[in-house]
Amino acid sequence: MAGPLIETELHVSRRWRGVAARLRLAERLNRAEE
């Protein structure tokens, strides 16, 4: 039971790290344009 749960948590955190990276990149681009 614990195995699959930990696997999904890792998968979700990996996805959120990608989302956060994209947001940071967008912020940097917006600042460069101003």
Backbone as a chain_set.jsonl record, in Angstrom:
{"seq": "MAGPLIETELHVSRRWRGVAARLRLAERLNRAEE", "coords": {"N": [[0.823, -1.202, 0.0], [1.903, 1.277, 0.819], [3.943, 1.718, -1.039], [2.886, 2.333, -3.807], [1.529, 4.72, -3.137], [3.567, 6.489, -2.328], [4.892, 6.594, -4.74], [3.031, 7.928, -6.39], [2.96, 10.385, -5.093], [5.555, 11.306, -5.558], [5.418, 11.576, -8.322], [3.5, 13.587, -8.588], [4.762, 15.731, -7.257], [6.9, 16.086, -8.949], [5.617, 16.988, -11.213], [4.58, 19.404, -10.286], [6.931, 20.75, -9.813], [7.778, 21.221, -12.382], [5.732, 22.913, -13.238], [6.124, 25.112, -11.553], [8.636, 25.905, -12.439], [8.017, 26.739, -15.013], [6.38, 28.918, -14.461], [8.198, 30.607, -13.228], [9.903, 31.102, -15.36], [8.185, 32.465, -17.088], [7.738, 34.761, -15.576], [10.292, 35.886, -15.635], [10.524, 36.468, -18.351], [8.496, 38.367, -18.643], [9.508, 40.439, -17.066], [11.767, 41.095, -18.529], [10.66, 42.143, -20.826], [9.513, 44.536, -19.974]], "CA": [[0.0, 0.0, 0.0], [2.736, 2.48, 0.944], [4.74, 1.885, -2.261], [2.196, 3.116, -4.844], [1.194, 6.058, -2.646], [4.796, 7.286, -2.4], [5.18, 6.802, -6.163], [2.161, 8.992, -6.91], [3.391, 11.657, -4.495], [6.75, 11.737, -6.286], [4.98, 11.976, -9.65], [2.811, 14.879, -8.451], [5.74, 16.771, -6.918], [7.702, 16.338, -10.15], [4.793, 17.799, -12.105], [4.487, 20.755, -9.731], [8.226, 21.409, -9.999], [7.762, 21.69, -13.766], [4.815, 24.057, -13.304], [6.785, 26.234, -10.885], [9.723, 26.351, -13.309], [7.413, 27.468, -16.122], [5.916, 30.21, -13.938], [9.391, 31.44, -13.014], [10.384, 31.492, -16.683], [7.25, 33.481, -17.587], [8.006, 35.994, -14.824], [11.546, 36.454, -16.132], [10.26, 37.031, -19.672], [7.696, 39.586, -18.45], [10.397, 41.496, -16.559], [12.673, 41.491, -19.606], [9.897, 42.943, -21.786], [9.194, 45.863, -19.429]], "C": [[0.871, 1.271, 0.0], [3.492, 2.767, -0.351], [4.061, 2.767, -3.299], [1.889, 4.544, -4.408], [2.406, 6.977, -2.753], [5.126, 7.586, -3.865], [4.321, 7.926, -6.728], [2.574, 10.342, -6.347], [4.612, 12.199, -5.227], [6.354, 12.267, -7.659], [4.339, 13.365, -9.596], [3.815, 15.995, -8.176], [6.597, 17.105, -8.126], [6.931, 17.246, -11.095], [4.738, 19.237, -11.607], [5.804, 21.506, -9.875], [8.297, 21.973, -11.415], [6.884, 22.926, -13.92], [5.475, 25.291, -12.699], [7.896, 26.8, -11.77], [9.158, 27.173, -14.467], [6.94, 28.846, -15.667], [7.094, 31.157, -13.751], [9.908, 31.958, -14.353], [9.498, 32.607, -17.251], [7.496, 34.814, -16.885], [9.249, 36.688, -15.362], [11.319, 37.12, -17.49], [9.474, 38.335, -19.545], [8.576, 40.739, -17.98], [11.314, 42.006, -17.67], [11.952, 42.398, -20.606], [9.662, 44.362, -21.28], [10.331, 46.854, -19.53]], "O": [[0.595, 2.219, -0.736], [3.666, 3.928, -0.723], [4.581, 3.827, -3.645], [1.978, 5.473, -5.211], [2.289, 8.113, -3.213], [5.579, 8.681, -4.197], [4.818, 8.781, -7.461], [2.539, 11.344, -7.062], [4.705, 13.398, -5.488], [6.883, 13.281, -8.115], [4.602, 14.212, -10.449], [3.741, 17.068, -8.774], [6.983, 18.258, -8.32], [7.497, 18.154, -11.703], [4.834, 20.177, -12.395], [5.819, 22.727, -10.039], [8.813, 23.071, -11.626], [7.235, 23.865, -14.633], [5.397, 26.384, -13.261], [8.08, 28.015, -11.849], [9.743, 28.183, -14.859], [7.081, 29.826, -16.397], [7.013, 32.344, -14.067], [10.305, 33.118, -14.463], [10.0, 33.573, -17.825], [7.467, 35.87, -17.518], [9.272, 37.907, -15.528], [11.849, 38.199, -17.756], [9.752, 39.3, -20.258], [8.418, 41.874, -18.43], [11.604, 43.2, -17.744], [12.556, 43.312, -21.167], [9.615, 45.298, -22.078], [10.189, 48.001, -19.108]]}, "num_chains": 1, "name": "protein.A"}
